[in-house]
């Protein structure tokens, strides 16, 4: 599976005429939908609160076919862990149901935000939360926050790679988050066992944040696309023989253009044929599409 891609085409720009989405289209994750693909993502309202919706696309033609008029997952109730935003992570189709894993946001005081992993189950159009609480709350292993899981089901075992904050530090008087990628397992996709296994850690002092991994198993090996942040997010890549011990490789090569010249983030590889990702401003410019380099 290639790590070299063509320059990204700007596939989807955020509409401004939908009440649930005034800006941004972030964290794409695609599943087959008829002859096309349904791409779930997060858009923001006028107050910057994210909700999850979708657009249908012909990825081969690089063409959007339609956009959801309403979100498939709205804000949580007042005071809940996701009352200030829900951001897309991944969707698992299993036993006739769709499991939508997401990050739920709430605002903080000593630190600017908290987020934790949530789960909603549905039919592709509407999803219901399995709980008003997160499925990966903070605990002794993940004492600060959890977010952005990617889940595979193998031989009845649900395997998750997710973001965990290992500390906050003050930089120039402002709190800075440090989070890397960890691992968990489950028998049902809802209740998870965590051992604190770190899969991808910081490669140097210039890295302090990683974001949503995308994990694919191909030819007996696990391949992960993610992004890592120094001055700005850039795409990154790693491989593993077992999904537990990972070796980082060369960063994926996606030649930047104007819309993604400052940042490349939140990659999701679809069928080994397409790479969906975000550019500048954490999805402010929209969602791009790259293809394997010939």
Residue pairs with C-beta under 8 A, 6 or more apart in sequence:
1 216
1 218
1 223
1 269
1 272
2 272
2 292
2 293
3 237
3 249
3 250
3 252
3 253
4 252
4 253
4 292
4 293
5 252
5 253
5 254
5 275
5 290
5 291
5 292
5 293
6 254
6 255
6 290
6 291
6 292
6 293
7 254
7 255
7 256
7 257
7 290
8 254
8 256
8 257
8 259
8 260
8 264
8 275
8 277
8 279
8 288
8 289
8 290
9 62
9 288
9 289
9 290
10 259
10 279
10 285
10 286
10 287
10 288
11 57
11 62
11 64
11 276
11 286
11 287
11 288
11 289
12 25
12 39
12 41
12 55
12 57
12 64
12 286
12 287
13 25
13 285
13 286
14 21
14 22
14 23
14 24
14 25
14 43
14 283
14 284
14 286
15 21
15 67
16 22
16 23
18 43
18 67
18 69
19 45
20 43
20 45
20 51
20 53
20 70
20 71
20 74
21 43
21 44
21 45
21 51
21 53
22 43
22 44
22 45
22 46
23 43
23 44
23 48
23 284
24 42
24 43
24 44
24 50
24 281
24 282
24 283
24 284
25 41
25 42
25 43
25 278
25 283
25 286
25 287
26 41
26 42
26 43
26 50
26 87
26 88
26 266
26 278
26 282
26 283
26 287
27 41
27 42
27 87
27 88
27 89
27 148
27 212
27 266
27 278
27 283
28 39
28 40
28 41
28 88
28 266
28 268
28 276
28 277
28 278
28 287
29 39
29 40
29 41
29 88
29 89
29 90
29 91
29 214
29 268
29 276
30 37
30 38
30 39
30 40
30 57
30 59
30 268
30 270
30 274
30 276
31 37
31 38
31 40
31 91
31 93
31 98
32 38
33 56
33 124
35 58
36 56
36 57
36 58
36 59
36 65
37 56
37 57
37 58
37 59
37 270
38 54
38 55
38 56
38 124
39 54
39 55
39 56
39 57
39 276
39 287
40 52
40 53
40 54
40 72
40 88
40 91
40 100
41 52
41 53
41 54
41 55
41 88
41 283
41 287
42 50
42 51
42 52
42 53
42 85
42 86
42 87
42 88
42 283
43 50
43 51
43 53
43 71
44 50
44 51
44 85
45 51
48 85
49 75
49 84
49 85
49 105
50 85
50 86
50 87
50 105
51 71
51 73
51 74
51 75
51 85
51 86
52 71
52 72
52 73
52 86
52 87
52 88
52 100
52 102
53 67
53 68
53 70
53 71
53 72
54 67
54 68
54 72
55 64
55 65
55 66
55 67
55 68
56 64
56 65
56 66
56 67
57 63
57 64
57 65
58 65
59 270
59 273
59 274
59 289
62 289
68 125
72 100
72 122
72 124
72 125
72 126
72 127
73 86
73 100
73 102
73 120
73 127
74 86
75 82
75 83
75 84
75 85
75 86
76 82
76 83
76 86
76 104
76 118
76 129
76 132
77 83
77 132
80 104
80 106
80 132
80 133
81 104
81 106
81 114
81 115
81 116
81 118
81 133
81 134
81 137
82 102
82 104
82 105
82 106
82 116
82 118
82 134
83 106
84 105
84 106
84 107
84 113
85 104
85 105
86 102
86 103
86 104
86 105
86 118
87 102
87 103
87 105
87 115
87 148
88 100
88 102
89 101
89 102
89 103
89 117
89 147
89 148
89 149
89 150
89 212
90 100
90 101
90 149
90 150
90 151
90 212
90 214
91 98
91 99
91 100
91 101
92 98
92 99
92 101
92 151
92 152
92 153
92 189
93 99
94 153
94 189
97 121
97 122
97 123
98 121
98 122
98 123
98 124
98 127
99 119
99 120
99 121
99 151
99 189
100 119
100 120
100 121
100 122
100 127
101 117
101 118
101 119
101 149
101 150
101 151
102 117
102 118
102 119
102 120
103 115
103 116
103 117
103 118
103 147
103 148
104 115
104 116
104 117
104 118
104 134
105 113
105 114
105 115
106 113
106 114
106 115
107 113
107 114
108 114
110 175
111 168
111 175
111 177
112 175
114 145
115 145
115 146
115 147
116 134
116 136
116 137
116 138
116 145
116 146
116 147
117 134
117 135
117 136
117 146
117 147
117 148
117 149
117 162
118 129
118 131
118 134
118 135
119 129
119 130
119 131
119 135
119 189
119 190
120 127
120 128
120 129
120 130
121 127
121 128
121 130
122 128
130 190
134 146
135 190
135 191
135 192
136 142
136 146
136 149
136 162
136 184
136 192
136 194
137 146
138 144
138 145
138 146
139 194
141 164
141 194
141 195
141 196
142 164
142 165
142 182
142 194
142 196
144 164
144 165
144 166
144 167
144 168
144 177
144 179
145 163
145 164
145 165
145 177
145 179
146 162
146 163
146 164
146 165
147 162
147 163
147 179
147 212
148 162
148 163
148 211
148 212
148 213
149 160
149 161
149 162
149 163
149 184
150 160
150 161
150 162
150 212
150 213
150 214
150 215
151 158
151 159
151 160
151 189
152 158
152 159
152 215
152 217
152 243
153 159
153 189
154 217
156 187
157 185
157 186
157 187
158 185
158 186
158 187
158 188
158 189
158 192
159 183
159 184
159 185
159 243
160 183
160 184
160 185
160 186
160 192
161 181
161 182
161 183
161 199
161 213
161 215
161 224
161 243
162 181
162 182
162 183
162 184
162 213
163 179
163 180
163 181
163 182
163 210
163 211
163 212
163 213
164 179
164 180
164 181
164 182
165 177
165 178
165 179
166 178
166 179
166 180
167 178
168 175
168 176
168 177
168 178
169 175
169 176
169 178
170 176
176 208
177 208
177 209
178 202
178 208
178 209
179 209
179 210
180 198
180 200
180 201
180 202
180 210
181 198
181 199
181 200
181 210
181 213
181 224
181 226
182 194
182 196
182 197
182 198
182 199
183 195
183 197
183 198
183 199
183 243
183 244
184 192
184 193
184 194
184 195
185 192
185 193
186 192
186 193
197 244
199 224
199 238
199 240
199 243
199 244
199 245
199 246
200 210
200 213
200 224
200 226
200 238
200 246
200 248
202 208
203 228
203 248
206 230
206 231
207 228
207 229
207 230
208 229
208 230
209 228
209 229
209 233
210 226
210 227
210 228
210 229
210 236
211 226
211 227
211 228
211 229
211 233
211 265
211 266
212 226
212 227
212 266
213 224
213 225
213 226
214 224
214 225
214 226
214 267
214 268
214 269
215 222
215 223
215 224
215 243
216 222
216 223
216 224
216 269
216 272
217 223
217 243
218 272
220 241
221 239
221 240
221 241
222 239
222 240
222 241
222 242
222 243
222 246
223 237
223 238
223 239
223 240
223 269
224 237
224 238
224 239
224 240
224 246
225 235
225 236
225 237
225 252
225 267
225 268
225 269
225 275
226 235
226 236
226 237
226 238
226 267
227 233
227 234
227 235
227 236
227 264
227 265
227 266
227 267
228 234
228 236
232 262
232 263
233 263
233 264
233 265
233 266
233 282
234 251
234 263
234 264
234 265
235 251
235 252
235 254
235 264
235 265
235 267
235 277
236 248
236 251
236 252
237 248
237 249
237 250
237 251
237 252
238 246
238 247
238 248
238 249
239 246
239 247
239 249
240 246
240 247
252 267
252 275
253 293
254 260
254 264
254 275
254 277
254 290
256 264
256 279
259 279
259 280
259 285
259 286
259 288
260 277
260 278
260 279
260 280
260 285
260 288
261 279
261 280
262 279
262 280
262 281
263 278
263 279
263 280
263 281
263 282
264 277
264 278
264 279
265 277
265 278
265 279
265 282
265 283
266 277
266 278
266 283
267 275
267 276
267 277
268 275
268 276
268 277
269 275
269 276
270 276
272 292
273 291
273 292
274 289
274 290
274 291
275 289
275 290
275 291
276 287
276 288
276 289
277 287
277 288
277 290
278 285
278 286
278 287
278 288
279 285
279 286
279 288
